[in-house]
Amino acid sequence: MNEGNSYILPYMLMAVTLGFMMGWGFGEQTGRKDSAEDLIDELRDRLQSSTDLTRQLKQLQAVINDLHRKVSAVSKGLGKHPS
């Protein structure tokens, strides 16, 4: 190698190193983004299932309240007319 071309080798090494570091950084960010998207999808599914459970619990509560009204009406009616 002559002195005119000797400066090319360090610059090429720096360019390769910089490219490697940028590629690694972008790869990490892409991995984090994919992981975050998966986590958001999982949380969305949990929220949907909890919404379904909440709706079912409200329906059960309405049924229990209706039954309680009917049972207490019958028990009050029995108390008024002793046998």
C-alpha positions as CSV (number, residue, x, y, z in Angstrom):
1,M,0.0,0.0,0.0
2,N,1.2,3.4,-0.8
3,E,0.7,6.5,1.4
4,G,-2.0,7.9,-0.8
5,N,-4.3,4.9,-0.2
6,S,-3.4,4.2,3.5
7,Y,-6.1,6.5,4.8
8,I,-8.9,4.5,3.1
9,L,-8.6,1.5,5.4
10,P,-9.5,3.3,8.7
11,Y,-12.4,5.1,7.1
12,M,-13.7,1.8,5.7
13,L,-13.4,0.2,9.1
14,M,-15.3,3.1,10.7
15,A,-18.0,3.0,8.1
16,V,-18.5,-0.7,8.5
17,T,-18.6,-0.3,12.3
18,L,-21.1,2.5,12.1
19,G,-23.3,0.5,9.7
20,F,-23.1,-2.5,12.1
21,M,-24.1,-0.4,15.1
22,M,-26.9,1.3,13.3
23,G,-28.2,-2.0,12.0
24,W,-28.1,-3.5,15.5
25,G,-29.9,-0.5,16.9
26,F,-32.7,-0.5,14.3
27,G,-33.0,-4.3,14.8
28,E,-33.5,-3.8,18.6
29,Q,-36.1,-1.1,18.0
30,T,-38.0,-3.3,15.5
31,G,-37.9,-6.1,18.0
32,R,-39.3,-3.9,20.8
33,K,-42.0,-2.6,18.4
34,D,-43.1,-6.1,17.6
35,S,-43.1,-7.1,21.2
36,A,-45.1,-4.1,22.2
37,E,-47.7,-4.8,19.4
38,D,-48.0,-8.4,20.7
39,L,-48.5,-7.1,24.2
40,I,-51.1,-4.6,23.1
41,D,-53.0,-7.4,21.2
42,E,-53.0,-9.6,24.3
43,L,-54.2,-6.8,26.5
44,R,-57.0,-5.9,24.0
45,D,-58.1,-9.6,24.1
46,R,-58.1,-9.5,28.0
47,L,-60.1,-6.3,28.0
48,Q,-62.7,-7.8,25.6
49,S,-63.0,-11.0,27.7
50,S,-63.4,-8.9,30.9
51,T,-66.1,-6.8,29.1
52,D,-67.9,-10.0,28.3
53,L,-67.7,-11.2,31.9
54,T,-68.9,-7.9,33.2
55,R,-71.9,-8.1,30.9
56,Q,-72.7,-11.6,32.0
57,L,-72.4,-10.7,35.7
58,K,-74.8,-7.8,35.2
59,Q,-77.3,-10.2,33.6
60,L,-76.9,-12.6,36.5
61,Q,-77.4,-9.8,39.0
62,A,-80.6,-8.7,37.2
63,V,-81.9,-12.3,37.4
64,I,-81.1,-12.6,41.1
65,N,-82.8,-9.3,41.8
66,D,-85.9,-10.4,40.0
67,L,-85.9,-13.7,41.9
68,H,-85.4,-11.9,45.2
69,R,-88.4,-9.7,44.5
70,K,-90.6,-12.6,43.8
71,V,-89.5,-14.7,46.8
72,S,-89.8,-11.8,49.2
73,A,-93.3,-11.0,47.8
74,V,-94.3,-14.7,48.3
75,S,-92.8,-14.8,51.8
76,K,-94.5,-11.6,52.8
77,G,-97.8,-12.9,51.5
78,L,-97.4,-16.1,53.6
79,G,-96.7,-14.1,56.7
80,K,-100.1,-12.2,56.4
81,H,-102.3,-15.3,56.2
82,P,-101.4,-17.7,59.0
83,S,-102.7,-21.2,58.6
